[in-house]
Amino acid sequence: MRAYVAVTDFDWFDLLSRLHQLDEVNFWQPSGNRLFKALDPGELFLFKLHSPNDYIVGGGVFAHSTILPISLAWESFTTSNGSRSLLEMRSRVGKYRTPNTTIYDDYKIGCILLEQPFFLPQARWLPIPSDWKINIVQGKTYNLLVEPGLSIWKNLQFAMIQTSLVREIKPQYGEPTAIIPRLGQGSFRVMVTDAYDRRCSITNERTLPALDAAHIKPFSESGKHAVDNGILIRRDIHALFDKGYVTITPSMKLEVSRKIREEFENGRDYYKFHGNSIRPPVSPKYYPAKEYLEWHNIHVYRG
């Protein structure tokens, strides 16, 4: 198992450490020109402050890397971006971008989605690894099975036990193993969007602001923030899906309820999709789970 030690601002860390019960954070990168590929999902992503504060101060479980317009990053994660407002976020990102951009530009940024974030109190900050170089700008990957990565792992376990941070990541003595990331709402939205290649699974619409990541079984009904419990659809269809006017069968075909015609004397734009197979996710591992589709058919769809 590996860990990536990333350099970050104190202000970003300080704001997030003061928020209570965060289940996710977006570690953004100002230039949206490449994906983060140093870790696999379930490995550790750790925060190191800029010099002279040369300490590891927290981290999270890596879940996903993507590139998003800054407006969508804010809409998905709000203060979990480490800013109090979109304007403040634009100001922080803008300091690292060249050439300078205006507050109206919806430029793209890199987004590293981290689950179960944790923030160490200053008394438990960890010293940087022995091989850390002062000229490292973004970060460095460590193998946690051998030194100096092994010392990072042992020190982190001890610090978390001493500060009762077992809710975020349960420490266990022995060899480090990958952790299954529990997705937050923002990560669910972004990962479902990427799983469907940023296209509506019903209409093939590609206008990103018009698309929603819909839960098949709502979170309020014990549905999980899991990609296989989500489907990317146009926002108007999402509203109909949640109210039971449309559904997706376990064979992944769209059904449109007769209730639309009966109640609204309309629906032609939706009935033309009736019986069509939905456009599935790029990877079969993200296909909608049949148990969730069956639940929606039985408990929500109005037939």
N, C-alpha and C positions, 0 to 999 in steps of 0.2 A: 504494500500500500504506500501511496505517496502523499505528500503535502506540498502545497505551493505557498510560499511566504511572499505576500504582495505588499508593496509600499503604498501607504495611504496617508491622507491628511489627518491631523489631530481633530480639526473641526468636524469632519465627517464621522470619525469614530466617537467623538464626544457627544454629538447630537444623538446618534443611534443608541449609545450606551445609556442615555437618560430615558429612552422610550421603554415602556414596560411590555413584557410578553410579546416581543416581536417573533413572528414565525418565519420571516424571510427578510432578506435585504438584497438590493441590487448594487453590486460593486461595479460601477460604470467606468468605462474607459472613454476618454474624450474623442479619440479618433475612431470613427466607426468604419474601419477599413479591413479588419480581420477578426476572425473568431478566436476565442481563447481555447487552446487545445492541449494545455499542459496536464490536465487531469481527466479522469473518467468520473462519471456520476458516482457519488458515494464516497469520494476521497475528500480530504480536508483542505480547505482554503483558509489561510491564516493571515492576519493583519499585522504589519510592521509599520510603525510610525516613521515619518521622515526624521532624519538626523536633525538635532542631536538626541532625539528621543529614540535611541536604537534598541527598541524592545518589541517583542511580539505581544500584542495586547488583546487578542480575541480571534474570532474566526467563524466558520460555518461549514456546512456540508455542501459541496459543489453539486449542482443539479443540472445546469444547462448553460450554454453560451449562445448568444444571438446578437443581432444588430437591429436596432429599433430607431425610428424617429424619436427625438427627445420628448415630443408630446405624448407618445404612446407609452414610453418608459415612465413618465410622470403619472399618467392616467392609471397605469397598472400597479405602481408601487407607492405613489405619493411620498410620504415622509420616509418610507423605507429606502428611498434613494439617498438618504443622508442630508436632505434639505427640507426647509420648512414650507417652501412654495416652489412652483415652477419657475418663477422669476429668479429666486435664489439659486435654484439648480442651474439655470442657464448662465448665471453669473459665475458660478464655480466651474462649470464645464468650459465656459468661454475663456477662462484664464489660461487654459492649456491648449487651446485650438489656434492654429495659424492657417490661413489669415483669420483675422477677427470676424466674428459673425454678429448679426443684429439679433435683437430679442424676438424678431418675427420669423427668423429662419427656422424651419423644422428639420434641422440637420440630423444626421444619424450618429448614434453613439454605440460603442460596444457595451454589452450588458452581460455580466456574470451573475447568474442567479444562485443565491446561497440560502439554504434552509437551516433551521435550528441554529440561528446565530447565537453567539455567546460573546460576552465582553468582560474581560478580567479587571478587577479592581487594581489600582496602581500598585498596591503592595504585592500583588501576585503576577505582575508583568514578567515575561520571560526574557532572559538575555538573548541577543541574536546569536545564530550559530557561529562557531569558531571560524568558518571559512567565508563568512559574509564579506563582500567587498564594498567599499564605499561608493564605487561607481555604478552599482546596481540601481537602475532607475525604476524598473517595473516590478521585478520579483525573481524568485528562483525556486526550482523544484527540488524536493528532498525525498530520498527513499527512507521511510521510517523504520526499516528493518536494520539499517547499518548507520554507523556514526557519520556525520553529526546528527542525522535525522532521528536516530534512535533516542538521543538525549532530548530532542524536541518533544517526542512522543511521551517519554517518561515524565519530563517536567510539566507538560500540559496536563497529563492525568493527575499528577499531584496537586497542581494549582486548582483544577476543577473540583477535586474532592474537598480541598480546604475551603473553597468558596461556595460549596453546595450548588454547583452548576450542573448537576446531574440531569436536570430536566431537559437541557438542550442536547447534550451528547453524553450518554452514559459511559463513564470511563470503566475500563476493565483492564486489569493487569494481564500482561502477556503480549503476544504479537498483535499489532494493529490490523484491523479488518475493515473493509468498506462498510459504510453505514447507508441504510436505505433512506434517502431523503424524503421527508414528509412535506409535500408541496403546500405552499401558502396560496392564497387566492390569486395574487399577481403572477406567480410562477405558473400556476395552472393556466391562466389566460394566455400567457406568452407561449408556453409549450404546446398547448392545443393549437394555437395559431400556426406555429412552425410545423407541427405534425401534419397539418393539412396543406402545407406548402402555401399558406396565406391565401387560400381560395375557398370560397363558400362551397361546402360539400354538396349543396343542392343546385345552386344557380351558376356556379363557377365564377361568381363575382370576385374581383381582385382589388377593389377599392378598400384599403385597409380600415379606414375610419368607419366604414359601413358594416364591418364584420364583428361578430361576437363569438366568444368561446362559451357555449352553453353547457351547463351541467345537464346530463340526462336524468340522473336522480339527484335532486337538489341537496345541497349541503345541509339544509334545515331538516331534511328527511334522512339524515345519516349517510348521504352520498359523499364520496370522498373527493378531495381535490386531486384526482388522478386523471391522467390523459385518456385512459380508456373509459372514463365516465364523462367525457367531453366530446363535443362536436362543434366544428366551426361553421356557422351559418350567418346569413344576412340578418341584420338587427330586427327587421319587421317579422321575419320568419321565427326568430328567437322568441319574440313576444307571443306569437301564435303557438309555438312549441310549449312554452311554459304554461299556457292556459288550456292546452289540450286540443287545439284546433288542428294540429298536425302532429304526426308521430313518425318514428322510424321503426320498422319491424325488425325482428331478430335476423331476417334475411337481408337487412340493410336496404329496404325500399321505403320510399316516402309514401305515407298515406295522408290524405287531406280529408278532414271531417265534413260531412254534409251540413254540419251546424253553421259553417260559414255562410252558405247559401241561404239556409233557413233564417238565420238571425240578422244577416246584413244584406241579403239580396245581392251578393257580390261574390268575389273570390276567383274570378276568371284567371287572374295572374298567378294564383296558387294551384288551381286545379290542373293547369297544364303540366305541372310537375308530378301529379299523382301517378303512382306506380313506377316512377323512375328509380333506378338504383342510385344511391348516393355515391359521391366521389370519395373513396376511402382515403385514410392517411397514407403517407408515403411508405411508412414501415408497418408491416403487419402486427408488430408488438403493440401498436397504438390503436388498433381497430376497436371500435366500441364494444364493450363487454356485453354479451347476450343477456346477462342477468340484469343489467341496468336498462337495456332496451325493453325487456319483458316487463320490468317494473313500470316503465313509462306507459307502455301499451295498456297495462291493466289498471293502473291507479290514476293516470292523468288524461289519457286520450279519451275524447268524447264521442268517437265513433261516427 
